[in-house]
Amino acid sequence: MNEDAIWKTAAAVMAFDVDGVTELRLKHANGQRGVISSEDILNGVMRVIDRRTLEISIYESVEAMVLDGWLPSDV
């Protein structure tokens, strides 16, 4: 994963507007879809919930999340 992807993802998380939005949608490098709740973002928690399996992955940082393959859907 490149530095550009990490910065774009960090920017998306930091700029996330929670007004009326309940989650930030993510896409994994393998095609999986996931979300981070607006509450988790406000609390600084990188807890990704896989939309299909409902598996939860918790990351120490945005960088760790990106290195594992998760990016915002629109990046």
C-alpha positions as CSV (number, residue, x, y, z in Angstrom):
1,M,0.0,0.0,0.0
2,N,1.4,3.4,-0.9
3,E,1.7,6.6,1.2
4,D,-0.8,8.3,-1.0
5,A,-3.5,5.8,0.0
6,I,-2.7,6.2,3.7
7,W,-3.0,10.0,3.4
8,K,-6.2,9.9,1.4
9,T,-7.8,7.5,3.9
10,A,-6.6,9.5,6.9
11,A,-8.1,12.7,5.3
12,A,-11.4,10.9,4.7
13,V,-11.6,9.8,8.3
14,M,-10.6,13.2,9.7
15,A,-13.0,15.1,7.3
16,F,-15.9,12.7,7.9
17,D,-19.0,14.7,8.4
18,V,-21.2,12.9,10.9
19,D,-24.1,15.3,10.5
20,G,-26.8,12.9,9.4
21,V,-24.4,10.2,8.3
22,T,-24.1,7.0,10.4
23,E,-21.1,5.3,8.8
24,L,-18.0,5.7,6.6
25,R,-18.2,3.1,3.8
26,L,-15.0,1.1,3.0
27,K,-13.8,-1.3,0.4
28,H,-11.1,-3.9,0.9
29,A,-8.5,-4.8,-1.7
30,N,-10.1,-8.2,-2.0
31,G,-13.5,-6.7,-2.8
32,Q,-15.2,-7.0,0.6
33,R,-17.3,-4.0,1.8
34,G,-17.1,-2.7,5.3
35,V,-18.1,0.3,7.4
36,I,-16.8,2.3,10.4
37,S,-19.6,3.9,12.4
38,S,-19.6,7.6,12.9
39,E,-19.5,7.0,16.7
40,D,-16.3,5.0,16.4
41,I,-14.8,7.7,14.2
42,L,-15.7,10.4,16.8
43,N,-14.1,8.2,19.5
44,G,-10.9,7.6,17.4
45,V,-11.6,3.9,17.0
46,M,-10.8,2.2,13.7
47,R,-13.3,-0.7,14.0
48,V,-14.3,-2.0,10.6
49,I,-17.4,-4.2,10.3
50,D,-17.5,-6.4,7.3
51,R,-20.9,-5.9,5.7
52,R,-21.3,-9.5,4.5
53,T,-19.9,-11.5,7.3
54,L,-20.3,-9.0,10.1
55,E,-16.7,-9.8,11.2
56,I,-15.1,-7.0,13.2
57,S,-11.5,-5.9,12.8
58,I,-10.0,-3.3,15.1
59,Y,-6.9,-1.3,14.0
60,E,-4.5,0.7,16.1
61,S,-4.3,3.4,13.4
62,V,-5.6,4.5,10.0
63,E,-2.2,3.4,8.6
64,A,-2.7,-0.2,10.0
65,M,-6.2,-0.3,8.5
66,V,-4.9,0.8,5.1
67,L,-2.0,-1.6,5.2
68,D,-4.5,-4.4,5.8
69,G,-6.3,-3.3,2.6
70,W,-9.2,-1.1,3.7
71,L,-9.9,2.2,1.9
72,P,-12.9,4.5,1.7
73,S,-15.2,3.4,-1.1
74,D,-14.6,6.7,-3.0
75,V,-10.8,6.7,-2.8
